[in-house]
Amino acid sequence: MSRSLSRNLTLAFAAFLSLAIALVSYRFLALGLPLSFPDMGGHIDGARLAFLAHISAAPVALAIATFQLMPGLRARRPGLHRWMGRGYALAILIGGLGALGMLPTANGGVAAQVGFGLLALFWMGSTAIAVIHARARRFAEHRRWMIRSFAFTFAAVTLRIQLPILIGVFGLSYVAAIAIQAWLCWLPNLVVAELVLARGKGKTPITLPVVAAMAALYGIMLLWSLPHLSALAGGMKMFDMRPSGYDFDTANQIIAALGEQGRSFYLTVQHGLDTAFPALEAAAFALYFFRLFSVRIASVLAALAFVGAVFDELENAAVAVMLRAEALTPQMVADASQWTVLKSATVTLLLVILLAGFAYCRWQGRAQARAEKA
């Protein structure tokens, strides 16, 4: 299959998904808000105007987005392309401001508020930069930033694909799932967009910022939040720091030692930090794998990295269930422990592969230097 045919089929499939989600989003016109969005009572009651702005404008942007990336339409109907672009940018401005207005009533706590807040800012920001380039007739840069904008717009589709899996397959509550989706719905999209833009250029511009954000978050947990929890629990290691898992008695001892103060800190501060971390970690892994390996190998490894992020998020959700329970059951502990083990094993494997890749590239560079000297 040629690259152009593959690209056209991908765009057509993305257009189908985008249009389907956009149309379904307007069900509230016939059914009303409470029936259409049963899990969003906080938005309906506490941020109705912002919520209406978001759910009215965001589907417009989603419906327009894929068609704006089609080169044939741009070439044949440039005037239509410009007017659709204006409508797209206006819809994102309204939808993005609405999303920011919804943050105080967001389900999922601080982790969801930060994740969706960053998504809204990046969504509006990348689109604004694309518009500035278009008005200055810098069309190559305009297209690059439109690809980034589309990655954020398409988060509406990836969220609706991933959310039923987390709830239906893994049994998470809507609140727990949405805190995870605040990050997993857009970070993988952004990684894919940057890799598409970097094709043939040998670089991925967002690698360093993503790695820096991941390292900063990990440092905060490693140097502050986890040691604080351990101190509250009399020196016991927390669930996150037990790669081989834990049994029923150990879990009871940790929770009893934490006390009310420790459980509260775990469920708010630590849980918020650790909900944001897995998607950033997976994105960092994926970007480095595409620097070190062929596209085919890197694609498999990137997929594994995001599977590992899902394991990590499921561990977070299972630990939260234990911390909130009035009394632990062996099944609760077994569920949490299995996700901890799977997360730890996956991350360890990814680190080994990453270090091996760095070592191989360094060895190859030295060998090439020796060959050039000879």
N, C-alpha and C positions, 0 to 999 in steps of 0.2 A: 504494500500500500504506500502510495507516495505521501510525502509530508503534507502537501497542500490538501489532498483528499482527507487525510487523517485530521488535519486542522479544521476543515469544513464540517466533518462529522462530529467532532468534539463541540464546535460552536453550535451546531444544530441541536445536539443533545442538551447542551447548557441552556439554549433558548427555550426548548420544550420544558425543562424543569423550572426555569425562571417564570415563564408565562403561567404554568400550572400553579405555582406557589402564589404568584401575584393575584391570580383570579380567586383562588381559595381564600386569600387574605381579606377579600371584600365580602365575606359571608356575613359580616356584622350588619351590612345594609339590610339584609332580609331577616336575620335571626336576632339582632340586638347584641349589645356588648356582653352582658353577663353570660348568655348562652354560648356565644361564639368564643369567649375567652374565660372559661370557668376558673382558671388558675391565676387570673390577673386582677382579682378584686381590689388589691391594693392600688394598682394603677387606675382602675375605673373610678374608685372612690376618692383617692388622694391626689391624682394627677391626670384628671380626665382630659383636659385640653391638650396637654403634652402627648398623652396616649393617642388621642384622636388625630393629632397632627402626624404622629409617627406612622400609625397604621393606615392613614389615608395617603401619605406621600411616598413612603418607602416602597410599596408595591409598584408605583409608577416608575420609580427608578429601576426597580428590578425588571419590569417588563421591557423597558427601553434598552437596558445595559448591553445585552448580548448583540443586539442589532447594530449598535454603534461600533462594535469591534469587527464587523464583517466588511472586508476590504471591497467586495463587489458593490455593496450598497453605497459606500463612501465614494467610489469612483463614478457610479452611474447617477447618483442623486446627491450631489454635494450640498445643495440647498436644504434638502430634507434632513441630511446628516447634521447640519448646523442647528436647525430648529429643534430636532430631537435632542441634540446635545444641551441646548439651553433648558429644555424641559427636564432633562436628566439632572442637570446641576441644580435647578431650582427645587426639584423634588428631594434631592439629597440635603440641601440646606434646611428645608422644612422638616424632613424626617430626622435629620441629625440633631437639630435643636430640640425636637420632640423627644428623642432618645435621651438627651442630657436632662431634660425636664423630668423624665421618668425615673432617674437614678435614685432619688430619695425613697421611692416606694418599691424598689426592685426586690424581687424574690432572690434568695441566695446570699444575702448579707454583703459584707464588704468585698469579698472576692468577686461576686457578680457585679457589684457597682463599679469596681475598678476595671474589670475586664470589658464590660459593655461601654463604660465611659471612654476608655482608650479606643475602642472600636469606633464610636461615634466621632471622636476627634480626628482619628486617622482617615475615616470615611470622608468627612467634610474637607479635611486638609489636603488629601491627595487629589480630590476633585477640584478644589480651588486652584491648586498648582497646575493641573491639566488645563483649566480654563485660561489661566494667565499665559501659558505657553501657546495656546491656540490663538488668543488675541494678538500675541506677538508674532504669529505665523511661524513659530518654531514647532512644526508639525511632528517631527520625529520625537522630540521630548514630550509633546502633547500625548502621542500614542503610548509612550512608556508609562506616563502617569495615569492614563486612562486604564491601562491594564491593572495597575495597582488599585485604582478606584473600584474596578470591577471585582477584584478579589475581595474587597470589603463588602460590596453590594451582595455578592454571591453568598456571603455568610448567612443570609436569610434562608438559602437553600440547604447549606450544609447543616445548619442548626436543626432544621426540620427533618433531615435524614438521620442525624445522630441522636436527637432527643428521644424518639420512640425506642431506639435500641437500648439506651441507658435505663429507660423506665421499664420497658416491656421485657427485655432480655435479662438485664442485670438487677431489676427490681428496685431501682432507686426511686425515692420520692421526687416529685416535680421540683421542689426547692433544692434538693441536693444535686439533681441533674442540671438545673439551670445555672448553678454556680460553676459547674464544670464547663458547660456550653459557652459561658461568657468568654472563655479563652479558646476552647477547641473548635468553635465554629468559624474562627477567622485566622488564627495563626497558621494552620496548615495551608489555607488559601494563599496567604501572603508568601509563604515559602515557595509554593508552586509558581506564583507570579514572578518572584525574583529569579527563580531558576530559568523561567522562560525568557526573561529579559537578559539574563547573563549568558544565554546560549551563544557560543562562539566567541565570548569575550573573556572567558576564564576567570570570572569573578562573580561573587554574589554580594551586592552592596550592603545588605542588612545583616550580614553574618556577625560583624563586630558588635553592633548595638544589641542584637539578640543575646549573644554570648555574655555581654557586659550586664544586661538586665538579669539573665539567669544566674550569673555568678554573684551579683549583688544580693539577690533574693536568697540564694543558698547560704551566703555568708551571714545574713541576718538570722536565718534559722539555726545555722551551725554554731554561731558565736553568741546568740542571745536567746531566742525563743525556746529552743530545745534544752540548753543548759538551765534556763529558768524553770522549766517544767521538771527537769531532773532534780533540781534543788528542792522544789516544793514536794517532790515524792521521796525525799530522803536519799537521793543519789541513784535511784533506779533509772535504767534506760527506758526511754519511751518506745512505743510500738514501732514508730518510724525507723528506729535505730536498731532493730532486731532482725537482720536479714534472713535468719534461719527460722523465723516465726516464733510463736509463743503458745503455751498451753493454757488451759482453763484456769488453773491455779495462779499462774504468773499474771494473767490478765486481771484477775480479781485483786491481786496484790498491788498492781500498778494503780488501778482505779481507786482502791481504798487509800493508798498512800497519797494520791493527788489531792483528795478532799474536794470540797465544793469549790474552793478558789482555783485549784489546779484544773478541774474539769471545765470551769468557766473560761479560763485562759486558753485551754486546749481547743475548745469549741469556737472561740471567737478569733483570737489573734493567730494561733498556730494553724488552725484549720483554714483561715483566710489566706495566709501566706502559702500554705502547702496546696491549696487549690489552684493558685496561679502558677506555681512552679513547674508541674509536669509538662504542660504545653510548651512553655519556654524552653525547657530542657530538651524536649523532643525536636523542637524547631532548630535548636543549636546543633544537635546531633545530625539532623537531616542536611543542614547547610554545609557542614564540614564533610559529610559523606560524599556530597556531590562535588566537592573540591578534590577529594582524594581518589575516588573510584570512577569507573565507567558509569554511564547513566543507568544501565540495566541493573548493575550491582547496587548502586547507590539508591535506586528506587525501592528495591527490596529492603535495604537497611533502613531507609527513611520510614517505610511502612512499619517495620518492626519497632522503630523508635516511638511512633505514635501509638502502637499497641501497648508498649511499655507505659506510656502516659495514661492510657485508659486503666491499666492495672493499678497505677499509682492513685488515680482518682477513685477507683473502686475501694482501694485500701482506706483512703480518707473517709469515704462515705460509711464504710463498715466500722471504722474506729468511732466515728461520730455516733453511730447507732449504739455502740457499747457504752460510750460516755453518757448518753442520755437515758439509758435503760435503768429502771429501778432495780433490777436484778439481772445479772448476766446469765445467759444460757450457753451450753457447750457449742451449739450451732452458731451463735453470734461470734464466738471466739474463733471457731474453725473457719468461718467465712472470712473474717478479717485477716487471720494468719495466712490463709492461702494466697490472698492478694498481696500481702507483704512479701511472701516468698517469691511469687511470680514477678513482682516489680523488681525486687533485688536481683534476681537471676537475670532478668532482661537488661537492666542497667549495667550489670557487671559484664555481660556479654558484649554490649555495645561499646563499653569503655575499652575492653580488650581489643576489639576490632578497630576502634578509632586509634588507639596507641600503635597497633600494628601497622595501620595505614600511614601514620606519621613516620614511623621508623622506616618503612619501605620507601617512602618518598625521600627521606633524608639519605638513605643508602643509595638510592637511584641518582640523586643529585650529586653525591660525592663520586660515584662511579662515572658519571658523565663528565665531571670536572677533571678526573684523572685521565679520561680518554682524550679530552681536548688538549691537555698538557702534553700527552704522548704524541 
